[in-house]
Amino acid sequence: MTWLTPTIAGIAAAIAVPALIILYFLKLRRRDVEISTTLLWKKTIQDIQANAPFQRLRKNILLFLQLLVLAGILLAIAQPQIRGDISTGTQRVILIDRSASMSATDGNPDAIGDMRGAMTRLDKAKEAALKLVDSLREPSLIGAGPVDEAMVIVFDTTAEVRQQFTADKARLRAAIESIEPSDAPSQLTEALRLARAHLPDKMLADTVTDESGNTTTRNITLEGVKAGGATIHLYSDGRLPDAESAITSAEDTVTFVQVGRTDAANVGITAMRADRAFDTPIDVSLYVGLENTARTAQEVELELLIDGITSRVTTVTIPAATPPIGAEFGDEADEDAKMLAAMLPWTPGVTGRTFEFAQAEGGTFAVQITAADPGKDLLPVDNRAWMIVPPAKQLSVALVSPGNLFLITALEGLPLARLVQFSPEQYTAATARGEMAEFDVMIFDGWVPTIDGEPGLPPGRFLVLGAVPSPLGVAAGSEPAPAMMLDWRRDHPVMRLLLLDRLQMLKLPDIVVPEGSGATVLAETDRGPAILELSQARTRAMIVPFDIGQSTWPLDVSFVVFIGASVNYLGQEGGVFGASGDSFRPGSVLTDRLPIGAKGVRLAIPGSSERAELQPATDGRIAYGPIRKAGLYEASWVGPAGAGDATDGSRVVRMYAANLLDPAESDIAAAPLLLLTGIPLEAELADDAKAMIRLWPWVILAALVVLMLEWYIYNRKVYI
């Protein structure tokens, strides 16, 4: 038990208690009245004798009750409270994880599988955070004593301050209760960085002695250097992939409040990809990747829907998750081994199914799964995925090259609708006349156009060979040098069928990839990147910065495979189809470029009647986000339509798909141990978090009850 204002209560007691007792020593002052006889006044005479000055106190229940009332009031002034397991601090930072895995429905373990009593992890985290708010020290009855402040930060991929530091519990409660779930993955680093940015600057005491020997001390604020010592309460299931690299101060106290079960099971869709056959674009191959985190094999029903109509249904058995290597679970294992094995993550079971069918028309493809055992599928958001598929077509390709026999030969062997070769001068003239818009893919060989004085790429789909377009660059002072291939992304649609281990380059530039450029390295050599993908709004490009004529690549069959796969990938919108050429993940910003002249742009949000009003930039660019929900987003406007856009009355419509498709987020088993900045942090269960219980209101209530009893006894003239 602790006391907020014991000194003030002690002073009040030293004054009030003696004063009350003295009242029972004092003689009653009475008025003299003459009467004829005292026979009827014996009781009064006894009372006069008993109230002589400074007599010995007799037993008096009224005095006892009044002392009890006074003791209760004095205890209330001291403000006693019982402290639970939650740590204290002047400033507290409440971090609440609202990522996709926090929507798992095991917040109430007793209701797993029963949707009527189900409770999400986020609801459980909010409940525990509200307990913490109730436990904060607040201003005392007379304004004395320390006061706790707290701020509320909610995070998924990004972080957001819901409430600045305040001691107002009503505002803190409102901020916590207003938190809504998100379908985005989780990242802790941004939340901790945001929390530290709102801490006060560090102060140092500077002692100065003047010529007379007088010493003065002043406080110096170190701008930009944040004070440590904050108490951080993290409410999460521990599925934080960047926790080990997150940075906290050595002076901070971090409490990890775990929500969710460590053995929580889930089945989900973790991959979705569609390809049209290059030679027969009408043929579609749709792959769906599935994951199971349960420790037994799970059966699910997999359904394919095209434009909302069921096309195919199949039953899939997903293998069980496998235990950590070397983990011991049997009866022969000791308790420490079993505890260690329980803390290590299991490897989810994975499988996949491919749907193959003919579909000349475009449309919205959706897949969804239904688990045979709902208790083994606690996360709903990863049970559906969508993609926007354009109509089948054979591609038109423009080649801008001074003449490259290897490249021309490879392109002529592809089943293209049209292949047209331009010189750089012819391309520039055709672009000025607006004639290049009819090509699906443009290939630049050893040359790229100039945009704003720099080599760059306009909106479109490009394959660039032997050149480095902006925003990529070449390291200053470097010269092209021989290089050998080390590794490449085998999970990329273009790279997955390639064998590049024997590829050698005579002159490879030292490529610089600026942060935030939208470039992804697909192949790495001993000198740096050799193949890259650039994705920026309405521009997508595959970039090979070295001269293929000065390499061994044209003599390898993988070169022809690469050219064909690149053209198909770029022309068919990258395999993850969409009218905009992009599929988005919750937590990212939805960006696109609409036709020039689009007006009245509205974006429909999935699962809501909300319509976001967007204002396109002068080049037609729009941006919305970060998007929080998975599903289908619909942009509509009045004005010209682009390729693949639909119409709805007088408005043009373009669809976007947002999917979780994150194996780490679908693995919802709560972590009993969190490695924060490399330091193990043991979890505290949300149900075990104890709040501060104030006793002084109950003491006042008891004092009032005793006061009412004293009034009753006084009026009944009861004495002992």
Buried (B, 14 or more C-beta within 10 A) or exposed (E): EEBBBBEBBEEBBEEBBEEBEEEBEEEEEEEEEEEEEEEEEEEEEEEEEEBEEEEEEEEEBBBEBBBBBBBBBBBBBBBBBEBBEBEBBEBBBBBBBBBBBBBBBBBBEEBBBEEEEBBBBBBBBBBBBBBBBBBBBBEBBEEBBEBBBBBBBBBBBBBBBBBEBBBEBEBBBEBBEEBEBBBBBBBBBBBBEBBBEBBEEBEEEEEEEEEEEEEEEEEEEEEEEBBBBBBBBBBBBBBBBEBEEBEBBEEBBBBBBBBBBBEBBBBBBBBBBBBBBBEEBBBBBBBBBBBBBBBEEBBBEBBBBBEEEEBBEEEBBBBBBEBBEEBBEEEEBEEEBBEBBEBEBBEBBBBBBEBEEEBEEBBBBBBBBBBEBBEBBBBBBBBBBBBBBBBBBBBBBBBBBEEBEBBBEBBEEBEBEEBBBBEBEEBBEBBEEEBBEEBBBBBBBBBBBEEEEEBBBEBBBBBBBBBBBBBBBBEEEEEBEBBBBEEBBEEBBBBEEBEBEEBBBBBBBBBBBEEEBBBBBBBBBEBBBBBBBBBBBBBBBBBBBBBBBBBBBBEBEBBBBBBBBBBBBBBBBBBBBBBBBBBBBBBBEBBBBBBEEBEEBBBBBBEEEEEBEBEBEEEBBBEBBBBBBBBBBBBBBEBEBBEBBBEEEEBBBBBBBBBBBBBEBBBBBBBBBBBBBEEEBEBBEBEEBBBBBBBBEBBBEBBEEBBEBBEEBEEEEEEE
